Amino acid sequence: MLNTGKLAGKTLYISGASRGIGLEMAKKAARDGANVVVAAKTADPHPKLPGTIFTAAKEIEGLGGNALPLVVDVRSEGAIQESVEAAVKHFGGIDIVINNASAISLTGTQETPMKTYDLMHSINTRGTYLVSKCCLPYLKESASKGRNPHILNNSPPLSMKPIWFKNHVAYTMAKYGMSMCVLGMAEEFRDTGIAVNAIWPKTAIMTAAMEMLGGGEGIGAQCRTPQIMADAAYVILTRDSRNFSGNFCVDEAILRDCGVTDFSPYLAPGATEDSLMPDFFLDEFLDHSGAGAAEAESIVARAEKPAIKKAAEAVAAAGSGDPIEAVFGQISAILNEDLVKKTNAVFSFTLSDQKTDWYLDMKNGAGSCGKGKSPVESDATLTMTSANFNKMFAGKLKPTAAFMSGRLKISGNMGKAMKLEKLMGKMSTRGYHTTSLGKIEGLSKL
């Protein structure tokens, strides 16, 4: 999407701008000749994540923008206030605030240490509120000069459907806190002419953090690039602040409104439109799946039981072995120390229809798996039917899609659970599948 020059000379304060989505938004503005305050913690190179405030500033300036790199911990009121004053002194004011800094831990209540809970709430909710508060006097000044001031939060639409809470209530509360800032501040600042909106991706976005969370480069085949968020943010930030406020925008929808129809340029390497992983918190995905969050699990269970029974009878009639055991045999064949090191997690599986347990240790030695309870503590427990287990490891059902539609329950560390995508990808590319079930007529309709 082409730049229009509407951000030329504007000053943007962007938290978490040293890498990922925040950096892409900064670079998009830089192409207009904007001034960008790179407010982030990373001054020295991170051992696993690329980029610092200084490398980001260099990229911004290389694209025609002006950059001010500042070390800022958004948990510190003093640090934020100092950075805001430094930005005003350097650039003469602040016109746009992008609250992008965020912390994530996809863990259940028992598995979430209070230190992690406090971190997420301090960065996500409190940090967003605090940055907006400290910048507010200068945004009001911008409004008085007719400079079209905006606050844009990287946060999801608010939804009270339990499925968005039950597996990671602490994270959802912290992220929704950012969205509640949009809801309240949009009305609070409406008469001043300051717009407050939210932006959220329709699909997973490929960033270094996503790669680390998802277990490796393979996750990119299910993602779009951060450029789609940057382009969508640009559209929002160039709209009239007095007439466009209080909106919870989804990147693809915003761009479609502008006439974009081809989204293939936003695909990450190896991704296709059909392979994209939907992001959390979007009710439209649940609707597309054919069931609301509260009904999804029971509907799927009722629909699948007769088919599962028929498939099991067909397997028995054919004299085939246990297909679940076959899958774990296939998993065992590809386990190695390198894969274990990259995954660093222990998984437990509960097959609800068979009432059996299995485990997969990808944390110790060269890895191990088998039937029964895990001999070591599990990081994540996945509960599903045997049919869905088979489909996931055959590459016919994405774990994220299963989770969002209620066909998969996850307890424990959801971030660790996501790393199973990489193992499933390896099995799919090597042609592993449950052949005995795959040949049964009607299984593909489960």
ZIDA-V430467 format. One record per pair of residues at least 12 apart in sequence whose ideal C-beta (glycine too) atoms are under 10 Angstrom apart, sorted by the first residue. I is the first residue (numbers start at 1). J is the second residue. Records with the same first field share a line. If there is no record, write none. Layout:
I: J  J
//
This chain:
1: 28  227  228  230  231  232  234  235  255  258  259  260  265  266
2: 31  231  234
3: 28  29  30  31  32  33  34  63  64  231  234  238
4: 32  234  235  238
5: 31  32  33  34  238
6: 29  32  34  148  234  237  238  239
7: 28  29  30  31  32  33  34  35  36  65  95  96  148  234  237  238
8: 29  31  32  33  34  35  64  65
9: 32  33  34  35  66  91  92  95  147
10: 29  32  33  34  35  36  91  93  94  95  96  142  147  148  149  150  237  238
11: 29  34  35  36  37  66  68  87  88  90  91  92  93  94  95  96  97  138  142  147
12: 25  26  28  29  30  34  35  36  37  38  60  65  87  91  94  95  96  97  98  150  152  233  237
13: 35  36  37  38  39  68  70  72  80  83  84  87  88  91  94  95  96  97  98  99  131  132  134  135  138  139  151
14: 26  29  36  37  38  39  40  56  60  96  97  98  99  100  101  131  152  233
15: 37  38  39  40  41  72  74  80  83  97  98  99  100  101  102  123  127  128  130  131  154
16: 38  39  40  41  42  72  74  98  99  100  101  102  103  123  127  154  209
17: 36  37  38  39  40  42  51  53  56  57  60  67  69  70  72  98  100  101
18: 38  39  40  41  42  43  46  49  50  51  52  53  54  55  56  57  69  71  101
19: 40  42  46  49  50  51  52  53  55  56  207  208  209  226
20: 49  50  51  100  102  154  205  206  207  208  209  210  226  229
21: 98  100  102  154  199  201  205  207  209  210  225  226  227  228  229  230  233
22: 36  38  39  40  51  56  98  99  100  101  102  154  207  226  229  230  233
23: 36  38  40  50  51  53  55  56  59  60  100  207  226  230
24: 59  100  205  207  225  226  227  228  229  230  231  233
25: 96  98  100  152  154  199  226  227  229  230  231  232  233  234  237
26: 38  56  57  59  60  63  65  67  98  100  230
27: 56  59  60  62  63  64  65  226  227  230
28: 63  65  226  227  229  230  231  232  233  234  237
29: 60  63  65  96  98  230  233  234  237  238
30: 57  59  60  61  62  63  64  65  66  67
31: 60  63  64  65  230  234
32: 63  64  65  234  238
33: 63  64  65  66
34: 60  63  64  65  66  67  91  95  96  237
35: 60  65  66  67  68  87  90  91  92  93  94  95  96
36: 56  57  60  61  63  65  66  67  68  69  87  91  96  98
37: 53  57  66  67  68  69  70  72  83  84  86  87  88  90  91  94  96  97  98  135
38: 51  52  53  54  55  56  57  59  60  67  68  69  70  71  72  83
39: 53  68  69  70  71  72  73  74  79  80  83  84  86  87  97  98  100  101  131
40: 52  53  56  69  70  71  72  73  74  100  101
41: 53  71  72  73  74  75  79  101  123
42: 54  55  56  69  71
43: 69  70  71
44: 71
46: 208
48: 208  209  211  212
49: 207  208  209  211  212
50: 207  208
51: 208
52: 69  71
53: 67  68  69  70  71  72
54: 67  69  71
55: 69
56: 69
57: 69  70
66: 90  91
68: 83  86  87  89  90  91
70: 82  83  84  86  87  90
71: 83
72: 84  86  101  127  131
73: 101  122  123  127
74: 99  100  101  102  103  122  123  124  126  127  128  129  130  131
75: 101  103  118  119  121  122  123  126  127  130
76: 122  127  130
77: 126  127  130  133  134
79: 130
80: 127  130  131  132  133  134  135
81: 130  131  133  134  135
82: 134
83: 131  134  135
84: 97  131  133  134  135  136  137  138
85: 134  138
87: 135  138
88: 135  137  138  141
91: 138
92: 138  141
93: 135  137  138  139  141  142  145  147  149
94: 134  135  136  137  138  139  141  142  147  149
95: 135  138  139  141  142  143  145  147  148  149  150  237  241
96: 135  139  142  147  148  149  150  151  152  195  233  237  241
97: 128  131  132  134  135  136  138  139  149  150  151  152  153  194  196
98: 131  150  151  152  153  154  199  233  236  237
99: 124  127  128  129  130  131  132  135  151  152  153  154  155  178  181  182  196  198
100: 128  131  152  153  154  155  178  199  229  233
101: 123  124  127  128  131  154  178
102: 120  123  124  127  128  153  154  155  171  174  175  178  209
103: 116  118  119  120  121  122  123  124  127  171  174  175
104: 116  119  120  123  124  168  171  174  175  209  210  213  414  415
105: 117  119  120  168  170  171  174  213  413  414  415
106: 167  168  170  171  172  213  280  380  410  412  413  414  415  416  417  418
107: 167  168  169  170  171  379  380  410  411  412  413  414  415  416
108: 166  167  168  169  170  380  381  410  411  412  413  414
109: 166  167  168  169  170  411
110: 411  412
111: 168  170  379  380  411  412  413  414  416
112: 168  169  170  171  413
113: 170
114: 170
116: 170  171
117: 169  170  171  173  174
118: 170  174
119: 170  174
120: 168  170  171  172  173  174  175  177
121: 170  171  173  174  175  177
122: 174
123: 174  178
124: 153  154  155  171  173  174  175  176  177  178  179  181
125: 155  173  174  175  176  177  178  179  180  181
126: 174  177  178
127: 174  177  178
128: 151  153  154  155  174  175  177  178  179  180  181  182  185
129: 177  178  180  181  184  185
131: 151  153  181
132: 151  153  178  181  182  185  189  194  196
133: 181  185
135: 149  151  194
136: 149  151  185  188  189  192  194
139: 151  189  192  193  194  195  196  241
140: 189  192  193  194
142: 192  193  194  241
143: 189  191  192  193  194  195  241  242
144: 192  193
146: 193  241  242
147: 193  241
148: 193  194  195  237  238  239  240  241  242  244
149: 189  192  193  194  195  196  237  241
150: 194  195  196  197  233  236  237  238  239  241  244  245
151: 181  182  185  186  189  194  195  196  197  198  237  241  245
152: 182  195  196  197  198  199  232  233  236  237  249
153: 175  177  178  179  180  181  182  185  196  197  198  199  200  248
154: 175  178  198  199  200  201  229  233
155: 174  175  176  177  178  179  180  181  182  197  198  199  200  248  281
156: 172  175  176  178  179  198  199  200  201  248  250  279  280  281  282
157: 176  179  182  198  200  247  248  249  250  281  282  283  284
158: 175  176  179  180  182  183  198  248  281
159: 172  176  179  248  280  281  282  283  286  293
160: 176  283  293
161: 281  283  286  292  293  294  296
162: 293  294
163: 280  281  283  286  292  293  294  296  297  403  404  405  406
164: 176  280  281  282  283  286  293  404
165: 293
166: 293  409  410  411
167: 280  403  408  409  410  411  412  414  417
168: 280  410  413  414  415
171: 280  414  415
172: 280  281
175: 200  280  281
176: 281
178: 198
179: 198  200  248  281
181: 196  198
182: 196  197  198  199  245  246  247  248  249
183: 196  198  246  248
184: 196  246
185: 245  246
186: 198  245  246  247
187: 245  246
189: 241  245  246
190: 241  242  245  246
191: 242
192: 241  242
193: 240  241  242  243  245
194: 241  242  245
195: 236  237  239  240  241  242  243  244  245  246  247
196: 241  245  246  247
197: 233  236  237  239  241  244  245  246  247  248  249  254
198: 236  246  247  248  249  250
199: 229  230  232  233  235  236  237  247  248  249  250  251  254
200: 229  232  248  249  250  251  253  279  280  281  282
201: 223  224  226  228  229  232  250  251  252  266  278  279  280  282
202: 224  228  232  250  251  252  253  254  255  263  276  278  279  282  284  285
203: 222  223  224  228  250  251  252  263  266  267  268  271  273  275  276  277  278  279  282  285
204: 219  220  222  223  224  268  271  276  277  278  279  280  400  418
205: 223  224  225  226  227  228  229  251  266  268  277  279
206: 219  220  221  222  223  224  225  226  266  267  268  269  270  271
207: 220  223  225  226  229  268
210: 222  223  226  268  277  418
211: 223  268
212: 415  419
213: 414  415  416  418  419
214: 277  415  418  419  420  421  422
215: 339  342  343  344  345  362  415  416  417  418  419  420  421  422  423  425
216: 339  342  343  419  421  422  423  425  426
217: 268  269  270  422
218: 270  419  421  422  423  424  425  426  429
219: 268  270  271  277  418  419  421  422  425
220: 267  268  269  270  271
221: 267  268  269  270  271  272  275  276  277  421  425
222: 268  270  271  272  275  276  277  278  398  400  421  425
223: 266  267  268  269  270  271  275  276  277  279
224: 251  252  263  264  265  266  267  268  271  273  276  277  279
225: 265  266  267  268  269  271
226: 251  266  268
227: 251  265  266
228: 251  252  254  255  260  263  265  266  267
229: 251  254  266
230: 251
231: 251  254  255  258  260  265  266
232: 249  250  251  252  253  254  255  257  258  260
233: 249  251  254
234: 254  255  258
235: 249  251  254  255  257  258  260
236: 249  251  254
239: 254
248: 281
250: 279  282  284
251: 263  266  279
252: 266
253: 284
263: 276
270: 425
275: 398
276: 398
277: 398  399  400  401  404  418  421
278: 398  400  401  404
279: 400  404
280: 400  403  404  414
281: 404
282: 404
285: 400  401  404  405
286: 404  405  406
288: 401  404  405
289: 401  402  404  405  406  407
290: 303  405
291: 303  405  406  407
292: 405  406
293: 404  405  406
294: 406
295: 406
296: 404  405  406  407
297: 352  405  406  407  408  409
298: 406
299: 405  406  407
300: 384  385  388  402  405  406  407  408  446
301: 352  353  385  406  407
303: 446
304: 353  385  386  387  388  407  446
305: 353  385  387
307: 385  387  440  442  443  445  446
308: 353  354  385  386  387  388  443  446
309: 353
310: 440  441  442  443  446
311: 323  386  387  390  436  437  440  441  442  443  446
312: 353  354  386  387  437  440
313: 440
314: 436  437  439  440  441  442  443
315: 434  436  437  439  440  443
317: 440
318: 436  439  440
319: 436
320: 434  435  436  437  439  440
321: 436
322: 354  356  371  386  434  436
323: 386  387  389  390  393  433  434  435  436  437  438  440
324: 349  351  354  356  358  371  386  389  390  393  434  437
325: 358  370  371
326: 390  393  432  433  434  435  436  437
327: 349  358  369  386  389  390  392  393  394  427  432  433  434  437
328: 349  358  359  360  369  370  371  393
329: 369  370  432
330: 369  393  427  430  431  432  433  434
331: 358  360  362  367  368  369  393  423  424  426  427  432
332: 360  367  368  369  370
333: 427  430  432
334: 367  423  426  427  430  432
335: 360  361  362  365  366  367  368  369  423
336: 366  367
337: 365  366  367
338: 366
339: 362  366  367  422  423  426
340: 361  362  363  364  365  366  367  368
341: 362  363  366  367
342: 362  419  422
343: 360  361  362  363  367  379  416  419  420  422  423
344: 362  363  364  379  416  419
345: 360  361  362  363  378  379  380  412  413  415  416  417  418  419  420
346: 359  360  361  362  363  364  367  368  374  375  376  377  378  379  380  381  412  413  416
347: 359  360  361  362  363  369  374  378  379  380  381  382  410  412  413  416  417  419  420  423
348: 360  361  372  373  374  377  378  379  380  381  382  383  411  412
349: 369  371  374  378  380  381  382  383  384  386  389  420
350: 373  381  382  383  384  389  409  411
351: 382  383  384  385  386  387  388  389  390
352: 383  384  385  386  388  389  409
353: 384  385  386  387  388  389
354: 385  386  389
356: 371  372  386
357: 370  371  372  373  374  381  383
358: 370  371  372  373  374  382  389
359: 371  372  373  374  375  376  378  381
360: 374  378  382  420  423
361: 374  375  376  378
362: 379  416  419  420  422  423
363: 376  377  378  379  416
364: 376
367: 423
377: 412
378: 411  412  413  416
379: 412  413  414  415  416  417  419
380: 410  411  412  413  414  415  416  417  418  419  420
381: 409  410  411  412  413  417
382: 399  402  403  408  409  410  411  412  417  420
383: 407  408  409  410  411
384: 397  399  402  403  407  408  409  410
385: 402  407  408  446
386: 434  437
387: 407  434  437  443  446
388: 402  407  408  446
389: 402  408  434
390: 433  434  436  437  438  443  446
391: 407  433  434  437  438  443  444  446
392: 407  408  420  421  424  427  428
393: 420  423  424  427  428  432  433  434
394: 424  427  428  432  433  434  435  437  438  443
395: 424  425  427  428  429  431  432  433
396: 428  433  438  443  444  446
397: 424  446
398: 421  424
399: 417  418  420  421  424
400: 417  418  421
403: 417  418
//
